[in-house]
Amino acid sequence: MFDDPLLLARLQFAFTAATHYMFVALTLGLAPYILTAQLRAALSGDRERMSAVRFWGGLYLVNYGMGVLSGLVMELQLALNWSGLQEMYGYSFGAPLALETMTAFFIESTFLGLWIFGWERMGRWAHLACFAVVTATAYLSAWWVLVSNGFLRNPVGFEMEDGVAHLTDPAALLANPAATMAFGHVVTGSLLVGAAVVIATSAHHLRRGNDPQRMFSRGMGYGALVMCLVPIPVAAFGGVQFQLFGQDPPTSGQTYTAAEIEAVEAAGSGIHPAVGATADILMMGLWSLMFFLGPLLLLGLLAARFSGRVRAVRWPLYPLAALPFLPYLASVAGWVFRETNRQPWTVVHHLTTADAVTPMSPAAAAVSFGLFTAAFAGLAATTGWLLVRFARRGPGGGPLAEHRDDAPEQDPARVPAL
């Protein structure tokens, strides 16, 4: 295994992409809830409701920062390990990624900074508008990534000239069904991830009797609503993508003849059938399980309603702490199934995975695999620890917690000298 550079490069990209997607999913899942909560706080002028926005926004901030770091590392390893893809399809596959970089690292980051440091420094509507831009650009960033990924699955809108793909029809690239259907699936799946994190955090505080201004009761209500309604469109967007599997892209034949394509696919990739089947079973099982969470969520809502009065009704809140693992695992399994199903192609019917990988020695591949795997494992562990830490602290201990100046001052005469 460790003497095959192609296999190491594939495993490395699978691990880095899955890890990065965990950050992306929570970002997309939390942003609409925070935006809605801030809108309600701005409309009512309720300062206590704004403390809930600060709490959930603090979790968003930690996750977003680590997502940016993981995105930079992933793009670096994409350039280093997959030079064949960049050389042949940089003008088509790389164009949406360049736009994503401009969207995420310039517009989104700028307005998130304004939102972070704009508390009490700008009007409530201007401050709300900043996070509205953050939310919109987060989804736009995800859209550009899926346009690039959709091109790999269903390459459209280009022509080959001297062995290099040149974009000729941007509209076809943007309207690619492999991108549009995947975007709907990722967005709805991310909403489930965000709702599950809100439910788990709220359940933790509710079973401890901590519910200031009923912020965690509202979180339970929101999460239960999303978990009951969104699994249906998730399944619908996922199901319609199966029609693309086994279907020839409209540009098939530009690079390989039909006989050459058949020979490449007959040779296979040597790893994807078992991995893809396992991911498919896991994905289907987890999404199916989430369809039957209604009774547990109903009990959780009842516990949220009465937990402050009767401690005996808090028991349904305990299993909800593990709820985020379900949509996370289902999302990653779905991503693995989508990518392995495309093998042995990187760009279907145009570029094989073996030709896309950067030529390197087994030793160099092993070093790259070790370094990037360690970096992403560290990022994932650090992010998980910080999220759990700030979530457990509650609204008074997050990175955006408000520190009011209404505490009584100490008598200078009673302060010990240094």
Buried (B, 14 or more C-beta within 10 A) or exposed (E): EEEBBBBBBBBBBBBBBBBBBBBBBBBBBBBBBBBEBBBBBBEEEEEEBBBBBBBBBBBBBBBBBBBBBBBEBBBEBBBBBBBBBBEBBBBBBBBBBEBBBBBBBEBBBBBBEBBBEBBEEBEBEEBBBBBBBBBBBBBBBBBBBBBBBBBBBBBBBBEEEEEBBEBEEBEBBBBBBBBBBBBBBBBBBBBBBBBBBBBBBBBBBBBBEBBBBBBBBBBBBBBBEBBBEBBEBBBEBBEBBEEBEEBEBEBBBBBBEEEEBEEBBEEEBEBBEEBBEBBBEBBBEBBEEBEEBEEBBEBBBEBBBEBBEEEEBBEBBEEBBEBBEBBBBBBBBBBBBBBBBBBBBBBBBBBBBBBBBBEBEEEBBBEBBEEBBEBBEEBBEEBEEBBBEBBEBBBEEBBBBBEEEEEEEEEEEEEEEE
